[in-house]
Amino acid sequence: MDMSTDNINNLIKCLQATLSSDPIERKQAENFLLSIECNKNYPLLLLHIINAPNDANVDLVKKIGAVTFKNYIKRNWPIDEDTLQNKIDQEDRLLIKDQIVSVMLNAPEAVQKQLSDAISLIGQHDFPDNWPNLLPTIIENFGSFIAAPTRDLTPINGALETAHSLFRKYRYELKSQKLWTEIKFVLDIFAKPLTELFVFTMNLCEVSKDPKLYIIVLTLTKIFYSLNYQDLPEYFEDNMQLWVTNFQKLLELEIKELETESEEETGVLHQIQSQICENISLYAQKYEEEFSSYMRTLVTIIWKLLIKTGSQPKYDTLVINALQFLSTTVAKPQYRDLFDDPSVFSAICEKVAIPNMQFKASDEELFEDNPEEYIRRDIEGSDVDTRRRAACDLVKVLSKEFEQVTMSSFGLYIKSMLEQYAADQQNWRSKDAALFLVTTLASRGSTQRHGTTKISQLVNLEEFTTMHVLPELANTNINGMPVMKADAIKYIVTFRSVLPPQVIVSTLPALTKLLEAESVVVRIYAAAAIDKILLLKQPDTKTPVVTAEILSPFAEQLIKSLFGILTKPGSEENSHTMKAIMRTFFTLKQQIIPLLAELLPVLTDKLAIVARNPSQPEFNHFLFETISFCVKLVCTVTPEGVSSFEGVLFPIFQIILQQDILEFMPYTFQLLSQLLEFHSVGNVSETYTILYPFLLTPALWEKTSNIHPLVRLLRSYVRKTSPENFEKSLNINGLLGVFQKLIASRSQDQEGFRLLKTMIEHCPMEVLQPQMKNIFVLLFQRLTSSKTTKFIRELIVFIFFCVIKYGATFMVDLVDSIQNGMFGMLLEKIILPDIQKITGNINKKIAAVGIIKVLTDTPKVIDGPYAQFWSLLLQSVVCLFELPEDETVYSEDKLLQDDNDNSYEAGYSQLAFASETEYDPLQGVEAKSFLALSLTKIMSQIPGRIPVLMSQGLTEERRAQIQNYLISLNVQMM
């Protein structure tokens, strides 16, 4: 594409069309952009449009262009690791990096953000090695701002946002030499100018209340956090006083002009104070020795800040980060004296903990109007921190460090709050806070699967449960006091593993009734509780606490109520409910079968509905899991029942496949495999026959999430096709084409081996054998081009799998037919050096038995050109039996990444009830005994030869181990 006016104008029209209200016009424009994005100059044309002079008529186009450009970079900048394909012209790459910073700095704020993200995406691959001038270009703007600060702060804000976007990854990347090298490079160039800019901007703030200046300070504090996260840099250690003194000033600052009128929107000053709390928490946790001299002053400042900060939602993040800093401080022994005083505990309880644990008006609004978000924050461990959680963390640390005084101080408040509720139930907020405090104080250890597993001995949990929790659940008015009921359910879930099992089981009838509650939160909490309770195991026997016999009396009502939730507004696709349904089915097992005639259509109708617009991945997963369990439950007992499932499921599968519903295709392939595997060999219905050619469509195999379930489905076809119809029914060349694609991928080559082994196992020898030479040529080509540890392991196992299937002599001759003497090279360079890398008992057995067959069935190895390898191969078998795995890896493993596809793609999730049992082609064979028997047989065939071969290369230790194998069969060495 030329950089012509016509091309620019056409591209502008196309960008505008992507916002068309006409879906057909919009889709056409999007497809056209995708079709031309690999053309030379395309990204430069976009940058030209984005960099056009500001004008009301073109501002929207610039925004669309910036988003399009960022997505273009995201999709195309990475070079595919497997194919080394470069989707962007090399000259365009250089020009993009040369122009993008300048375009970004001069762009409007909305456009700037998109381009800043694009720079960060490029930086992930090219910075610093292939983009060394990026930081100097950014720093240049620092100097310009300091030399002549202007009212237009867009360029300096753009420079800082880009740096923030670039360095943010340091907060979560794992330590590595590459990372240290990059951070050192950044610090050497960037730390000093950043600090100078911070000091300069703070000086400007002394005389100005301009919010734009404080936005600069905010970004500077964020960059500080990123650059200090991995380790304490020497420059920042040397200049710690400068930074921390200014942090203290900012924490004590009060400027009304920087406040917002909104209850929700946080002002820039409080955003700065919140980030500073994160910064000093980082230093307190990781750099305690260097930072200790500032801690006492900061504790006082934070304490005062907490007390004066209001309860409005806009202050939540600040309060959370401030509380986390105090929690960090409490845990340090050297600051123990700051808290070791009953009056301090009283103040913490009264002024910090309880106020921030109170159920606020905003919580009540969330509970009623946005129950999904309330549930996500409260019981799902959402990443969105809450004041409650932060206050809870502080109380937990206090109770751990000062257990006796914490319990006595907080105990008085708990008693008082419970009395307030007992006197008047309108004071339910008091009991809510009391329950929250008790939960916090009592818990000493927990896991996601089991809830609390260890409790404080100073809390009588069973008595408290009986007096204050069970009555809330037992209240016959299921719609009264919904928050109290939700609290009581959450309490039971939290302590389900430490309360007596009979107490937990006794709550099931009440929880079943609460499934009918009008409150979305209450009914979802009840479903979540039932799911968790059905998972409980007896501590001694590890058998389920809740059996089918316990559940039976109210099972029908339980199932009816759970299914009822899926019809009520606000919970139609709730994952907790779906999990509870699945768990109930699993607990009842055979007892559920009579109800499936009524329940299965409800499940499949729900599947048809969610397929139109998949939006709840966890719900969808457990819906498929439940259907899969029903298939397994019924068809294991009555295989002919599979046709009934196919009748209701196939129409939905057809829609999913025809409409290319990405999220559901991996599940569909798994269920199809499960259904197909219940058919007898040669008895596959016409529907599967019609579907089969579609499964070989190349487009299906482009989606990584499809590959594993698709391979499994193809393997099911191979297993269920009768040998006489194999060539007619299955497109052998198509299957081998799939194998060829998979084997070329470093991330998916194991799937190619799985498919091929199944073909070898079930395909008639005369059909596949003519292809074997070409197959091995492909394998050896891949070995030459990309030698990863995983591929080597799979290749060795595959070779010996073929030996077992086709015979050792056939395999040796086949490899030698590719190149004379090649089998010897394979032994010397691959098999003998790497046999110990094989993992998994079945794979080890296949390799061992295959080697034994080579040793005992192959003239070329016993007395021919490869005789020098005989004793080495025998020793390798013994090492497989006796030595641990070799965990060393090839250097290419470090480059191994999933095939690059940076566009969104639904992930693959294994269905537990449709899982495939690991296949053992040598079931019943014990490898050590097989070795002893095989050696015995060949020693009788060629007396005296084997001891000579063994003496030539085996160590004394290995000979002794072989002798033990022989003695176990009462055989003497001949």
Disulfide bonds with the S-S distance in Angstrom:
none
